Amino acid sequence: MASIKDVAKLAGVSTATVSRVLADKPHVRPEVKEQVRAAVATLGYRPNRMASNLRKQTSNVIGLLVSDIRNPFFTAVARAIEDEAHARQMNVFLCNTDEDIEKERHYLNTLLAENVAGIILSPTQESVEAFQFLLDSDTPVVSIDRRIEGANIDSVLSNNVQSAQLLTEHLLDKGYERIVAVLGLQNSTTGRERMLGYQQALQQRGVVLDPDISTYVQPRENQGYEFVKALLAQKAKPDAILTGNSRLTVGAVKAIQEAGLRIPEDIALAGFDDTNWMPHLGPGITVIAQPTHEMGKTAAELLFMRMADEERPSREVVLKGKLIVRKSTQP
């Protein structure tokens, strides 16, 4: 007797997709439905209704995938999600992807195999094709911090363009002109949007952009340190540095101090993400504080709403950051 795995193999899809087609669920492409139904007819497959009913039992676990759990931003977001889940007697299975595509796919397949009730993720990729296997499953999905372009799912984002523009304008208002941006990965919507906001602020003030003084790096302390260290070894030093997250900020502070420079007397520093130690790092660092608790809470609420009503129209929620000025940008 043919199994659901046999049907999936012949149709060239996942078993989750086969189940979705057999249950006549939405969000499956017409050509995929035809492939599955043709495979069912060819193999003479008959679903095991008892096993199907067992698989449909409601799980009390949701999956959460973050790109770097050491980043305080994700720690705060995860805490808010856990609070919301606990209030609903749900458990959270936390996975750390390290911006690794294969690791991300492994965790997603594991969560699907465990039949979790839903998944919240900060994706390492943005193309919808990379997540089609996930979107073809019955599992409710919410993206946080980054978009999956073209995916019809709920998402919670920060207004990165506006925030980067606000931070850059603050530095310009203080008289700094040669401002270097050290931002996260170019292949993420977060990194590109922050670069766009930075560039727009300079252009609107008539400051000539120098493409060689700003960069995308892995958003980690050591990468921030190495880039800023090399930058400060050059003759033409910047007036100010803008960093893309708190880990890059720490790396920048280390490099500045090793170079024998003072913040802000010799160089100004501002960055994304407030933490409980930002007021005490150096002279106190000017930051854009993202609404991490609200982002996590909103993502969890959207997921539970999707679990309750899978036909509900998807939503994209964009939240604003807040500028907190400290001594690191005071000339």
DRENDO-1510 file (C-alpha; in Angstrom, 1 decimal, always signed):
<recs>
REC; n; res; u; v; w
REC; 1; MET; +0.0; +0.0; +0.0 .
REC; 2; ALA; +1.3; +3.4; -1.0 .
REC; 3; SER; +2.2; +5.9; +1.8 .
REC; 4; ILE; +2.0; +9.6; +2.0 .
REC; 5; LYS; +5.9; +9.7; +1.6 .
REC; 6; ASP; +5.5; +7.8; -1.7 .
REC; 7; VAL; +3.1; +10.4; -2.9 .
REC; 8; ALA; +5.4; +13.2; -1.9 .
REC; 9; LYS; +8.4; +11.7; -3.6 .
REC; 10; LEU; +6.5; +11.1; -6.8 .
REC; 11; ALA; +5.0; +14.6; -6.8 .
REC; 12; GLY; +8.3; +16.2; -5.8 .
REC; 13; VAL; +6.9; +18.0; -2.8 .
REC; 14; SER; +7.0; +17.6; +1.0 .
REC; 15; THR; +4.6; +15.4; +2.9 .
REC; 16; ALA; +3.2; +18.6; +4.5 .
REC; 17; THR; +2.2; +19.8; +1.1 .
REC; 18; VAL; +0.5; +16.5; +0.3 .
REC; 19; SER; -1.5; +16.7; +3.5 .
REC; 20; ARG; -2.5; +20.3; +2.7 .
REC; 21; VAL; -3.7; +19.3; -0.8 .
REC; 22; LEU; -5.7; +16.3; +0.5 .
REC; 23; ALA; -7.3; +18.5; +3.1 .
REC; 24; ASP; -8.1; +21.1; +0.4 .
REC; 25; LYS; -6.3; +23.8; +2.4 .
REC; 26; PRO; -5.6; +27.3; +0.9 .
REC; 27; HIS; -2.3; +28.8; -0.2 .
REC; 28; VAL; -1.2; +25.9; -2.4 .
REC; 29; ARG; -0.3; +26.7; -6.0 .
REC; 30; PRO; -2.7; +25.2; -8.7 .
REC; 31; GLU; +0.2; +23.4; -10.4 .
REC; 32; VAL; +1.3; +21.8; -7.1 .
REC; 33; LYS; -2.2; +20.6; -6.5 .
REC; 34; GLU; -2.3; +18.9; -9.9 .
REC; 35; GLN; +1.1; +17.2; -9.3 .
REC; 36; VAL; -0.1; +15.8; -5.9 .
REC; 37; ARG; -3.5; +14.6; -7.2 .
REC; 38; ALA; -1.8; +13.0; -10.2 .
REC; 39; ALA; +0.6; +11.1; -7.9 .
REC; 40; VAL; -2.3; +10.1; -5.7 .
REC; 41; ALA; -4.1; +8.7; -8.7 .
REC; 42; THR; -1.0; +6.9; -10.0 .
REC; 43; LEU; -0.2; +5.2; -6.7 .
REC; 44; GLY; -3.8; +4.6; -5.7 .
REC; 45; TYR; -3.1; +6.2; -2.4 .
REC; 46; ARG; -5.8; +6.2; +0.3 .
REC; 47; PRO; -5.2; +8.4; +3.4 .
REC; 48; ASN; -5.1; +6.7; +6.8 .
REC; 49; ARG; -7.8; +8.7; +8.5 .
REC; 50; MET; -6.9; +7.5; +12.0 .
REC; 51; ALA; -3.3; +8.6; +11.6 .
REC; 52; SER; -4.5; +11.9; +10.0 .
REC; 53; ASN; -6.6; +12.7; +13.1 .
REC; 54; LEU; -3.7; +12.0; +15.4 .
REC; 55; ARG; -1.5; +14.4; +13.5 .
REC; 56; LYS; -4.2; +17.1; +13.8 .
REC; 57; GLN; -4.0; +17.1; +17.5 .
REC; 58; THR; -3.2; +20.6; +18.8 .
REC; 59; SER; +0.4; +21.2; +19.9 .
REC; 60; ASN; +1.1; +23.5; +22.8 .
REC; 61; VAL; +4.6; +24.4; +21.4 .
REC; 62; ILE; +5.6; +27.3; +19.1 .
REC; 63; GLY; +9.0; +27.6; +17.4 .
REC; 64; LEU; +11.1; +30.8; +17.5 .
REC; 65; LEU; +14.1; +31.2; +15.2 .
REC; 66; VAL; +16.4; +34.1; +15.8 .
REC; 67; SER; +19.6; +34.9; +13.9 .
REC; 68; ASP; +21.8; +35.6; +16.9 .
REC; 69; ILE; +20.7; +34.9; +20.5 .
REC; 70; ARG; +23.7; +36.8; +21.8 .
REC; 71; ASN; +22.3; +40.0; +20.3 .
REC; 72; PRO; +20.4; +41.7; +23.1 .
REC; 73; PHE; +17.8; +42.8; +20.6 .
REC; 74; PHE; +16.7; +39.2; +20.1 .
REC; 75; THR; +17.0; +38.4; +23.8 .
REC; 76; ALA; +14.4; +41.1; +24.5 .
REC; 77; VAL; +12.2; +40.0; +21.7 .
REC; 78; ALA; +12.3; +36.4; +22.8 .
REC; 79; ARG; +11.4; +37.4; +26.3 .
REC; 80; ALA; +8.3; +39.2; +25.1 .
REC; 81; ILE; +7.2; +36.3; +23.0 .
REC; 82; GLU; +7.7; +33.8; +25.9 .
REC; 83; ASP; +5.6; +36.0; +28.1 .
REC; 84; GLU; +2.7; +36.0; +25.7 .
REC; 85; ALA; +3.0; +32.3; +25.1 .
REC; 86; HIS; +3.2; +31.5; +28.8 .
REC; 87; ALA; +0.0; +33.5; +29.4 .
REC; 88; ARG; -1.7; +31.2; +26.9 .
REC; 89; GLN; -0.2; +28.0; +28.4 .
REC; 90; MET; +2.0; +27.6; +25.4 .
REC; 91; ASN; +5.7; +26.7; +25.3 .
REC; 92; VAL; +8.5; +28.2; +23.2 .
REC; 93; PHE; +11.1; +26.1; +21.4 .
REC; 94; LEU; +14.0; +28.5; +20.8 .
REC; 95; CYS; +16.4; +28.0; +17.8 .
REC; 96; ASN; +19.5; +30.1; +17.0 .
REC; 97; THR; +20.5; +30.1; +13.3 .
REC; 98; ASP; +23.7; +32.2; +13.4 .
REC; 99; GLU; +22.7; +33.6; +10.0 .
REC; 100; ASP; +23.4; +30.1; +8.6 .
REC; 101; ILE; +21.0; +29.1; +5.8 .
REC; 102; GLU; +21.5; +25.3; +6.3 .
REC; 103; LYS; +21.1; +25.6; +10.1 .
REC; 104; GLU; +17.9; +27.6; +9.6 .
REC; 105; ARG; +16.4; +25.0; +7.2 .
REC; 106; HIS; +17.4; +22.2; +9.6 .
REC; 107; TYR; +15.6; +23.8; +12.5 .
REC; 108; LEU; +12.5; +24.6; +10.4 .
REC; 109; ASN; +12.3; +21.0; +9.2 .
REC; 110; THR; +12.7; +19.8; +12.8 .
REC; 111; LEU; +9.9; +22.1; +14.0 .
REC; 112; LEU; +7.6; +20.9; +11.2 .
REC; 113; ALA; +8.4; +17.3; +12.0 .
REC; 114; GLU; +7.5; +18.0; +15.7 .
REC; 115; ASN; +4.1; +19.4; +14.5 .
REC; 116; VAL; +4.5; +22.7; +16.4 .
REC; 117; ALA; +1.5; +24.9; +16.5 .
REC; 118; GLY; +3.2; +27.9; +14.8 .
REC; 119; ILE; +6.6; +29.5; +14.0 .
REC; 120; ILE; +8.0; +33.0; +14.5 .
REC; 121; LEU; +11.3; +33.6; +12.7 .
REC; 122; SER; +13.8; +36.3; +11.8 .
REC; 123; PRO; +14.7; +34.9; +8.4 .
REC; 124; THR; +18.3; +34.6; +7.1 .
REC; 125; GLN; +17.0; +34.9; +3.5 .
REC; 126; GLU; +14.4; +37.1; +2.0 .
REC; 127; SER; +13.3; +35.2; -1.1 .
REC; 128; VAL; +9.9; +33.5; -0.9 .
REC; 129; GLU; +11.3; +30.5; -2.9 .
REC; 130; ALA; +13.7; +29.7; +0.0 .
REC; 131; PHE; +10.7; +29.2; +2.4 .
REC; 132; GLN; +8.2; +27.6; +0.0 .
REC; 133; PHE; +8.4; +24.3; +1.9 .
REC; 134; LEU; +7.5; +26.1; +5.0 .
REC; 135; LEU; +4.7; +28.2; +3.4 .
REC; 136; ASP; +3.3; +25.0; +1.8 .
REC; 137; SER; +2.8; +23.4; +5.2 .
REC; 138; ASP; -0.2; +23.9; +7.5 .
REC; 139; THR; +1.9; +25.7; +10.1 .
REC; 140; PRO; +1.1; +29.4; +10.8 .
REC; 141; VAL; +4.1; +31.6; +10.3 .
REC; 142; VAL; +5.1; +35.2; +11.4 .
REC; 143; SER; +8.3; +36.9; +10.4 .
REC; 144; ILE; +9.9; +39.4; +12.7 .
REC; 145; ASP; +12.6; +42.1; +12.2 .
REC; 146; ARG; +13.0; +41.1; +8.5 .
REC; 147; ARG; +10.6; +40.5; +5.6 .
REC; 148; ILE; +10.3; +37.4; +3.4 .
REC; 149; GLU; +9.6; +39.3; +0.1 .
REC; 150; GLY; +6.5; +38.1; -1.6 .
REC; 151; ALA; +5.3; +35.8; +1.2 .
REC; 152; ASN; +1.6; +36.2; +2.2 .
REC; 153; ILE; +2.3; +36.0; +5.9 .
REC; 154; ASP; +2.1; +38.2; +9.0 .
REC; 155; SER; +5.2; +40.3; +9.8 .
REC; 156; VAL; +6.4; +42.7; +12.5 .
REC; 157; LEU; +9.1; +45.2; +11.5 .
REC; 158; SER; +10.9; +48.2; +12.7 .
REC; 159; ASN; +10.9; +51.4; +10.5 .
REC; 160; ASN; +14.6; +51.0; +9.7 .
REC; 161; VAL; +14.8; +53.7; +7.0 .
REC; 162; GLN; +13.2; +56.4; +9.2 .
REC; 163; SER; +15.4; +55.4; +12.2 .
REC; 164; ALA; +18.7; +55.4; +10.3 .
REC; 165; GLN; +17.7; +58.8; +8.8 .
REC; 166; LEU; +16.9; +60.2; +12.2 .
REC; 167; LEU; +20.2; +59.0; +13.7 .
REC; 168; THR; +22.2; +60.4; +10.8 .
REC; 169; GLU; +20.3; +63.7; +10.9 .
REC; 170; HIS; +21.2; +64.0; +14.6 .
REC; 171; LEU; +24.9; +63.6; +13.8 .
REC; 172; LEU; +24.7; +66.2; +11.1 .
REC; 173; ASP; +22.8; +68.6; +13.4 .
REC; 174; LYS; +25.8; +68.3; +15.8 .
REC; 175; GLY; +28.2; +69.3; +13.1 .
REC; 176; TYR; +29.6; +66.0; +12.0 .
REC; 177; GLU; +29.9; +65.5; +8.3 .
REC; 178; ARG; +32.3; +62.6; +7.6 .
REC; 179; ILE; +30.0; +59.9; +9.0 .
REC; 180; VAL; +30.8; +56.3; +8.5 .
REC; 181; ALA; +28.0; +53.7; +8.7 .
REC; 182; VAL; +28.9; +50.1; +9.8 .
REC; 183; LEU; +25.8; +48.1; +9.2 .
REC; 184; GLY; +24.5; +44.5; +9.2 .
REC; 185; LEU; +24.3; +42.2; +6.3 .
REC; 186; GLN; +23.4; +43.5; +2.8 .
REC; 187; ASN; +21.3; +40.4; +2.0 .
REC; 188; SER; +18.8; +41.3; +4.8 .
REC; 189; THR; +16.1; +43.9; +4.5 .
REC; 190; THR; +17.3; +45.4; +7.8 .
REC; 191; GLY; +20.8; +46.2; +6.6 .
REC; 192; ARG; +19.8; +47.6; +3.3 .
REC; 193; GLU; +17.0; +49.8; +4.7 .
REC; 194; ARG; +19.3; +51.3; +7.3 .
REC; 195; MET; +21.9; +52.0; +4.7 .
REC; 196; LEU; +19.2; +53.7; +2.6 .
REC; 197; GLY; +18.1; +55.9; +5.5 .
REC; 198; TYR; +21.7; +56.9; +6.2 .
REC; 199; GLN; +22.3; +57.8; +2.5 .
REC; 200; GLN; +19.0; +59.7; +2.2 .
REC; 201; ALA; +19.9; +61.9; +5.2 .
REC; 202; LEU; +23.2; +62.8; +3.8 .
REC; 203; GLN; +21.8; +63.5; +0.3 .
REC; 204; GLN; +19.0; +65.7; +1.7 .
REC; 205; ARG; +21.7; +67.8; +3.5 .
REC; 206; GLY; +23.9; +68.0; +0.5 .
REC; 207; VAL; +26.7; +65.9; +2.0 .
REC; 208; VAL; +28.6; +64.1; -0.7 .
REC; 209; LEU; +28.5; +60.3; -0.3 .
REC; 210; ASP; +31.8; +58.5; -0.1 .
REC; 211; PRO; +31.0; +54.8; -1.0 .
REC; 212; ASP; +34.3; +53.7; +0.4 .
REC; 213; ILE; +33.7; +54.8; +4.0 .
REC; 214; SER; +30.6; +52.7; +4.8 .
REC; 215; THR; +30.1; +49.0; +4.7 .
REC; 216; TYR; +28.0; +45.9; +5.5 .
REC; 217; VAL; +29.6; +43.4; +7.9 .
REC; 218; GLN; +28.5; +40.4; +9.9 .
REC; 219; PRO; +26.6; +42.1; +12.8 .
REC; 220; ARG; +28.9; +40.9; +15.5 .
REC; 221; GLU; +31.4; +42.5; +17.9 .
REC; 222; ASN; +34.6; +41.3; +16.3 .
REC; 223; GLN; +33.6; +42.3; +12.8 .
REC; 224; GLY; +32.7; +45.8; +14.1 .
REC; 225; TYR; +36.1; +46.0; +15.9 .
REC; 226; GLU; +38.1; +44.9; +12.9 .
REC; 227; PHE; +36.4; +47.3; +10.5 .
REC; 228; VAL; +36.7; +50.3; +12.8 .
REC; 229; LYS; +40.3; +49.4; +13.7 .
REC; 230; ALA; +41.3; +49.4; +10.0 .
REC; 231; LEU; +39.3; +52.6; +9.4 .
REC; 232; LEU; +41.1; +54.5; +12.2 .
REC; 233; ALA; +44.5; +53.4; +10.9 .
REC; 234; GLN; +43.8; +55.6; +7.8 .
REC; 235; LYS; +44.9; +59.2; +7.5 .
REC; 236; ALA; +41.4; +60.5; +6.8 .
REC; 237; LYS; +39.6; +59.6; +9.9 .
REC; 238; PRO; +35.8; +59.9; +10.2 .
REC; 239; ASP; +34.1; +62.5; +12.4 .
REC; 240; ALA; +31.5; +60.0; +13.6 .
REC; 241; ILE; +30.6; +56.3; +13.3 .
REC; 242; LEU; +27.0; +55.0; +13.0 .
REC; 243; THR; +26.7; +51.3; +14.0 .
REC; 244; GLY; +23.9; +48.8; +13.0 .
REC; 245; ASN; +23.4; +47.1; +16.4 .
REC; 246; SER; +24.7; +46.9; +20.0 .
REC; 247; ARG; +27.3; +44.2; +19.2 .
REC; 248; LEU; +28.9; +46.3; +16.5 .
REC; 249; THR; +28.8; +49.3; +18.9 .
REC; 250; VAL; +30.8; +47.4; +21.5 .
REC; 251; GLY; +33.4; +46.4; +18.8 .
REC; 252; ALA; +33.6; +50.1; +17.7 .
REC; 253; VAL; +34.2; +51.3; +21.2 .
REC; 254; LYS; +37.0; +48.8; +21.7 .
REC; 255; ALA; +38.7; +49.9; +18.5 .
REC; 256; ILE; +38.4; +53.6; +19.3 .
REC; 257; GLN; +39.9; +53.1; +22.7 .
REC; 258; GLU; +42.8; +51.0; +21.4 .
REC; 259; ALA; +43.6; +53.8; +18.9 .
REC; 260; GLY; +44.0; +56.2; +21.8 .
REC; 261; LEU; +41.0; +58.3; +20.7 .
REC; 262; ARG; +38.3; +59.7; +22.9 .
REC; 263; ILE; +34.5; +59.6; +22.5 .
REC; 264; PRO; +33.2; +62.2; +21.6 .
REC; 265; GLU; +36.2; +64.6; +21.8 .
REC; 266; ASP; +38.0; +62.9; +18.9 .
REC; 267; ILE; +35.2; +60.9; +17.3 .
REC; 268; ALA; +31.4; +60.6; +17.8 .
REC; 269; LEU; +29.6; +57.3; +18.1 .
REC; 270; ALA; +25.9; +56.4; +17.7 .
REC; 271; GLY; +24.1; +53.1; +17.0 .
REC; 272; PHE; +21.0; +51.0; +16.9 .
REC; 273; ASP; +19.5; +49.2; +19.9 .
REC; 274; ASP; +19.5; +50.3; +23.5 .
REC; 275; THR; +20.6; +47.9; +26.3 .
REC; 276; ASN; +20.9; +48.3; +30.0 .
REC; 277; TRP; +24.7; +49.0; +29.6 .
REC; 278; MET; +24.5; +51.6; +26.7 .
REC; 279; PRO; +24.3; +54.5; +29.3 .
REC; 280; HIS; +27.5; +53.2; +30.9 .
REC; 281; LEU; +29.5; +52.2; +27.8 .
REC; 282; GLY; +32.1; +54.9; +27.3 .
REC; 283; PRO; +30.5; +58.3; +28.0 .
REC; 284; GLY; +27.1; +56.9; +27.3 .
REC; 285; ILE; +26.1; +56.0; +23.7 .
REC; 286; THR; +23.4; +57.8; +21.7 .
REC; 287; VAL; +21.1; +55.1; +20.2 .
REC; 288; ILE; +17.9; +54.4; +18.4 .
REC; 289; ALA; +15.9; +52.3; +20.8 .
REC; 290; GLN; +13.8; +49.8; +19.0 .
REC; 291; PRO; +10.5; +48.7; +20.6 .
REC; 292; THR; +11.7; +45.2; +21.2 .
REC; 293; HIS; +9.0; +44.2; +23.8 .
REC; 294; GLU; +6.2; +45.6; +21.5 .
REC; 295; MET; +7.7; +43.8; +18.5 .
REC; 296; GLY; +7.8; +40.4; +20.3 .
REC; 297; LYS; +4.4; +40.9; +21.9 .
REC; 298; THR; +2.8; +41.8; +18.5 .
REC; 299; ALA; +4.5; +38.9; +16.7 .
REC; 300; ALA; +3.1; +36.5; +19.3 .
REC; 301; GLU; -0.4; +38.0; +19.1 .
REC; 302; LEU; -0.4; +37.8; +15.3 .
REC; 303; LEU; +0.7; +34.1; +15.5 .
REC; 304; PHE; -2.1; +33.2; +17.9 .
REC; 305; MET; -4.6; +35.1; +15.8 .
REC; 306; ARG; -3.4; +33.2; +12.8 .
REC; 307; MET; -3.7; +29.9; +14.7 .
REC; 308; ALA; -7.3; +30.7; +15.5 .
REC; 309; ASP; -8.2; +31.8; +12.0 .
REC; 310; GLU; -6.0; +30.7; +9.1 .
REC; 311; GLU; -8.2; +32.6; +6.6 .
REC; 312; ARG; -7.6; +35.9; +8.2 .
REC; 313; PRO; -5.9; +38.5; +5.9 .
REC; 314; SER; -2.2; +38.8; +6.6 .
REC; 315; ARG; -0.8; +42.0; +8.3 .
REC; 316; GLU; +2.5; +43.9; +8.2 .
REC; 317; VAL; +3.0; +45.9; +11.4 .
REC; 318; VAL; +5.8; +48.5; +11.3 .
REC; 319; LEU; +6.9; +50.1; +14.6 .
REC; 320; LYS; +8.9; +53.2; +15.2 .
REC; 321; GLY; +12.2; +53.5; +17.0 .
REC; 322; LYS; +13.1; +56.3; +19.5 .
REC; 323; LEU; +16.2; +58.5; +19.5 .
REC; 324; ILE; +17.9; +58.6; +22.9 .
REC; 325; VAL; +20.7; +61.2; +22.9 .
REC; 326; ARG; +23.7; +60.7; +25.2 .
REC; 327; LYS; +27.2; +62.2; +25.5 .
REC; 328; SER; +28.8; +60.1; +22.8 .
REC; 329; THR; +27.4; +62.6; +20.2 .
REC; 330; GLN; +27.9; +65.9; +22.1 .
REC; 331; PRO; +30.8; +67.9; +20.5 .
</recs>
